[in-house]
Amino acid sequence: MSAVAEKRAKPGTVIASASGKWVSYAHSVFAGYAFLSALVVGMALHFQKIVRNEYYGYPDEWFPSVSAAIGDRYPERSIFQLFIAVTAGPRFALVFLTYLLYNKPGHWGPRAHVGVGLLRTFTCGGWVYITSTDDHDWHDIFMIAYLLLTLPWTIGGILLSREGTKSLKYRKIFGISFFLMIIPLVYFFIQHKVNHIPGAYTIYAFFEWSLIFFDVAYDSVTALDFKAFEIRVVDMNGITNGSASSSSSTSKKHLKVKDNGLLTGFSFGTFFNFAIDVYNSFIFWSVLTSLGLLIWYFPLWYMGISGYEVTLLSTLGTFLLGIPFLTRLFGKFPQLAQLGTVLGVAAYLVPGPSDRLLTVSAACIFASISLAIQIYNVTAIPFLGLSKATAFSIGFIVSVLAKFSFYANNPIWPIMNDSNGGWNKTGTVLGVLAALLTSRPQKGSGAAVPPSQQGTFFFSACGLAGLFYSMHSLLSDSSTMIYWVWDGYPLTGPLPVPYGGVTILAMTAGVYLGVTAKKTAGSWPAFTVASVGAYFLYAFDGWVGYAGALVLATYLLAIVPILLESASIHAPGRTFGVGFLLYDLLVLGHVWVVAYAFVPGGPLLRERTDLLVTASMVLIGLGVYGARKVPASGSTAVFAPRSEKKTSIGFYKVRSMAVVFLTIVSMLTVTIAWRRTDKEAPKPYHPEEKLMTVGIWTIHFGLDNDMWASEVRMRDAIKELELDVVGLLESDTQRIIMGNRDITQQIAEDLGMYVDFGPGPNRHTWGAALLSKFPILNSTHHLLPSPVGELAPAIHATLDVYGEKVDVVVFHSGQEEDVEDRRLQTAGVSEIMASSSNPTILLSYLVTKPLEGNYNTYVSEYTGMADIDPSDWDRWCEYILYKGIKRVAYARVSRGTITDTEIQTGKFVVAVDATSSNTQIPEENVPEGLRYPALFRGEGVRGHRYHVFDEPRYYA
């Protein structure tokens, strides 16, 4: 026998304990993972098989039913059954704890309810383990029985819940939602089964999956009740060797904790709620950034003020919160405003441009209200404001990441749809679910700080205006600030890919600093450094300017918690109302600096982006000043004492969420940047003939006649025309009013082309871009003289064309009304062409008639340039001129519905004998490799066809 007796636990010792809420968490996680994993694996491995039904397959049907996803194929069926089996334990425990929660002596209701719960669990096993493939009839019998038993289970739970509890409210929401979904479920099942409507089964599937969601969500509400329970394992006879667990209840909320790493305080419940806030922020920014883009469509077609510009003021809907009733209504039911915001995502379903804009405008009203309500009084609970602000920042970054992944277009914008890469359906469905799950846990109707200590709301409003404007104008696309510092080839600075990813990583660093070093971020030295960064961004090109951009990006995201929490202690109507009013004025200025020739009072802000940058930083400074005036202690403190952060579970929860989400965002960013960078070098279409096919196209900012993004159709037209070099005019969309987009990215990457974006957005032009299959050796950006009218951009690039240097000039002249401007611009471009000793091609928008006026300056002995076809009298804007290179063909291709201007294109051969003749020859005398594609003859394709001459022209 051992000399030392083995230590045993004393009889009655608690050796393990856990909060009852973990039963609910385990049930929700395992059940949710079982269904979700089966869906993901099935979609990945057997997509077309599981979406097929007895009548239709892909593409008519494109989403699987629950039965198809969980029961038709291996391995998804096995994965589902494995995790649903694991769910059984928590399921029976949940039913038992529910009985304990509701049980009252002498009452039969709880007993009947627990009986229904047990029977419902067994029927669940029936339809889970007898799949529709195994035995369709028994699968349906168990499924119908399960649905019928759900009725007394749900109603019983609602009747037995205590009045006034949060769990009762959510049981009503999820229970009612469950049964409401059955109505359209049955309707679309009939449409599929009886009427054989294509696609009906896919819609049916969405409602079927919603039943699963609401079913699991209903049972997950028990976590709110079970947190009052503690499950203990007690050694009654002292038979165990382990040490006793703490006698204190694990279900109690400890205010002080020890920092045990970056994931201290992490929980799946917190993760879920935080994810909802992140997605709601993503929806907010997606809707807000789409508003200006839709507005822009109308002045394009009106060529001036259209009247629709007034919808820019939709964000002033927050002034409605000055009505106490509405503040109480949206405060009690925040889901209403968030659901209204989702209208902006679902607006893609509205076909007419004006109706679509008005739908998004209404959504922006709700978006501004939803944000104000979600932020109002968040400091009533310590670190809740930090959580909301951090989720708001991450949601913004997610919107930027989505654009980085989808070539500078947000996939849920209402200019997107199935045909051009949109994910609108997914965005809408997830948006509705997140809206229904939106909560506002803070209590009280006013700030806890005495009014005398709150300071003026105006400073907070200024901070919001400067912050939102700066984020929107500079950071809402990862390439915007890169184009601010872009100065052409050879490269002296960053490219949008991969350095757009670096911009996103800088923003993630800012979010982390805003969580862990908020006091430092809100200091005057930090503001000073950020102001210097803003100056560098404005004043310098290349790497120096980009360094300033990264500093500014980091700072703007770091101060989000400071400015939002400062605003939260004031009445939301006036604070956010004035904030969005000032933001709208900055947005108008952002338009005025480039559109000065088309708006009243425009010359006052002509090319004064410096004033807007200064104004936004001053407003942010006022916001910081207001935040620093809030008392440094108490529940509404913007800057929590360091000692409080060190011991608060609230702080560690926020930090853990920031670490998890920022890590995910960073990993996705690096992956997307690598994927988009890993491309083959561009190759011309016909190297064997040394052919160079060029084109010029005024693309109207990438919005087609019906207000859809047109990059995909533009790409297809350029590819099918086999253009090696193309100039794009009216191409600078790096502004709020144009969506902060980059039209060139998808075209260039999909077709394998080098890009020169041309003069950047801080150069105040409508844009000129060059895409080339040939390497760009050098490029210079020009702003031609424009004393009165709009600025005229030009790119002078030298290309390596089959070993020969060829100059290409892309140029957009000013408007017709400013005669002197056009004369000066003509002289400037003529000097550029005359100075070139290389073969030269001009791809241009000249605003002149052939053989008249300024035309004779462009085509002259001084420039040495010749017209690609002097006999083409039907031109006014677009022209192709050339010298020192052999022209072999010319064609005009109709615009389709993409824009209001055709594509003009020419074919040139790099040859020793560069002489060209205007003598036309029949196509059959032209070598096959030099001919234009036959695809565009006759009716053409997608509205593009050879027109004016109805066929290409070839020359000897």
Buried (B, 14 or more C-beta within 10 A) or exposed (E): EEEEEEEBBEEEBBBBBBBBBBBBBBBBBBBBBBBBBBBEBBBEEBBEBBBBBEBBEBEBBBBBBBBBBBBBBEBBBEBBBBBBBBBBEBBBBBBBBBBEBBBEEEEEEBEEBBBBBBBBBEBBBBBBBBBBEEEEEBBBBBBEBBBEBBEBBBBBBBEBBEEEEEBBBBBBBBBEBBBEBBEBBEBBBEBBBEEEBBBBBBBBBBBBBBBBBBBBBBBBBBBBBBBEBBBBEEBEEEEBEEEBBEEEEBBEEEEEBEEEEBEBBBBEBBBBBBBBBBBBBBBBBBBBBBBBBBBBBBBBBEEEBBEBBEBBBBBBBBBBBEEEEBBEBBBEBBBBBBBBBBBBBBBBBBEEBBEBBBBBBBBBBBBBBBBBBBBBBBBBBBBBBBBBBBBBBBBBBBBBBBBBBBBBBBBBBBBBBEEBBBBBBEBBBBBBBBBBBBBBEBEEEEBEBEEEEBBEBBBBBBBBBBBBBBBBBBBBBBBBBBBBBBBBBEEEBBBBBBBBBBBBBBBBBBBBBBBBEBBEBBBEEBBEBBBEBBBBBBBBBBEBBBBBBBBBBBBBBBBBBBBBBBBBBBBBBBBBBBBBBBBBEBBBBBBBBBBBBBBEEBEEBBBBBBEBBBBBBEBBBBBBBBBBBBBEEBBBBBBBEEEBBEBBBBBBBBBBBBBBBBEEBBEBBBEBBEEBEEEEEBEBBBEEBBBBBBBBBBBBBBBBBEBBBBBBBBBBBBBBBBBBBBBBBBBBBBBBBBBBBBBBBBBBBBBBBBBBBBBBBBBBBBBBBBBBBBEBBEBBBBBBBBEBBBBBBBBBBBBEBBEBBBBBBBBBBBBEEBEEBBBBBBBBBBEBBBEBEBBBBBBBBBBBEBEEBBBEBBBEEEBBBBBBBEEBEEBEBBBBBBBBBBBBBBBBBBBBBBBBBBBBBBBBBBEEEBEBEBEBBEBEEBEEEBBBEEEBBEEBBEBBBBBBBEBBBBBE
